[in-house]
Amino acid sequence: MGRGTPKGSKTKRNFLFIFNLNDLLVSKACILSNNEAVTAINYGPYDNGHVMVGFKDGTLMTIDYSTLKVIDTKRVFEYEAVTAINFEPTRLIFVGSEAGEMVALSFIE
């Protein structure tokens, strides 16, 4: 049997886009570099507009809202999916896992 993707199956890719509600058009789009399932996403209005995306493999990706460029990618949980992302006005970011673990992060550019 061959290796790789079976013939006829499609590779799933995660993407993120900014949708302009006034014009009803997509103004920017990007394909995310992590192919794991997205399990959490949140926008941080307190930290200059970062978008944080959590993945099934425990990875947390930080994306700049205005450019949709990846700023940082870190694995925060070894064997658990990221299931919650919460921004705090004190500039802390709380990230939870499916096992109930919680970490507090401080993001400084």
C-alpha positions in Angstrom: 0.0 0.0 0.0 1.3 3.5 -0.9 2.3 6.1 1.6 0.9 9.6 2.0 -2.6 10.8 1.3 -4.9 8.2 -0.2 -6.0 8.8 -3.8 -9.1 10.8 -4.0 -8.9 12.2 -0.5 -8.4 15.9 0.1 -6.0 17.6 2.5 -7.8 20.0 4.9 -6.2 23.4 5.4 -7.1 25.9 8.2 -7.6 29.5 7.1 -8.4 32.8 8.7 -10.0 35.8 7.0 -11.2 39.3 7.8 -14.7 39.9 6.6 -15.7 43.6 6.1 -19.3 43.8 7.2 -19.8 47.2 5.5 -18.8 46.0 2.0 -19.8 42.3 2.6 -16.4 41.3 1.2 -13.3 39.4 2.5 -10.6 42.0 2.9 -7.7 39.7 3.8 -7.2 36.0 4.0 -4.4 33.6 5.0 -3.8 29.9 5.3 -2.5 28.7 8.7 0.7 26.6 8.8 -0.8 24.1 11.3 -3.0 21.4 9.8 -4.3 20.2 13.2 -8.0 20.8 13.9 -8.7 24.3 15.3 -10.2 23.9 18.8 -10.3 27.5 20.1 -10.0 31.0 18.7 -10.3 34.4 20.3 -9.6 38.1 19.5 -7.6 40.1 22.0 -8.9 43.7 22.0 -6.6 44.5 25.0 -3.3 43.6 23.3 -3.4 45.6 20.1 -5.7 43.3 18.2 -4.0 39.9 18.2 -5.9 36.8 17.2 -5.0 33.6 19.0 -5.8 30.2 17.6 -5.6 27.0 19.6 -5.1 23.6 18.0 -5.8 20.0 18.9 -2.1 19.3 19.3 -1.8 21.8 22.2 -0.3 24.6 20.0 -1.2 28.2 20.4 -0.7 30.5 17.4 -0.7 34.3 17.7 -1.6 36.3 14.6 -1.5 40.0 14.0 -5.1 41.1 13.2 -4.2 43.9 10.7 -1.8 41.9 8.6 -2.8 38.3 9.3 0.9 37.4 9.8 1.9 34.8 12.3 3.7 36.5 15.2 4.4 33.4 17.4 3.6 29.7 17.6 4.2 27.8 20.9 3.1 24.4 22.2 1.5 25.2 25.6 0.1 21.7 26.3 2.0 18.4 25.5 -0.8 16.0 24.9 -4.0 18.1 25.3 -6.0 20.3 22.9 -6.4 24.0 23.6 -10.0 24.5 24.4 -10.2 28.0 25.8 -8.5 31.3 25.2 -9.4 34.4 27.3 -7.8 37.8 27.2 -7.6 39.8 30.4 -7.4 43.7 30.5 -4.2 43.3 32.6 -2.5 41.9 29.4 -2.6 38.3 30.6 -3.9 35.5 28.4 -5.5 32.5 30.0 -5.3 29.3 28.0 -7.2 26.1 29.0 -6.8 22.5 27.9 -9.3 19.7 27.5 -7.9 18.1 30.7 -8.8 21.2 32.7 -5.3 22.6 32.9 -4.9 26.3 32.8 -1.9 28.5 32.0 -1.5 32.3 32.2 0.7 33.9 29.5 2.0 37.4 29.1 2.5 38.4 25.5 5.0 41.3 24.8 6.0 42.4 21.4 
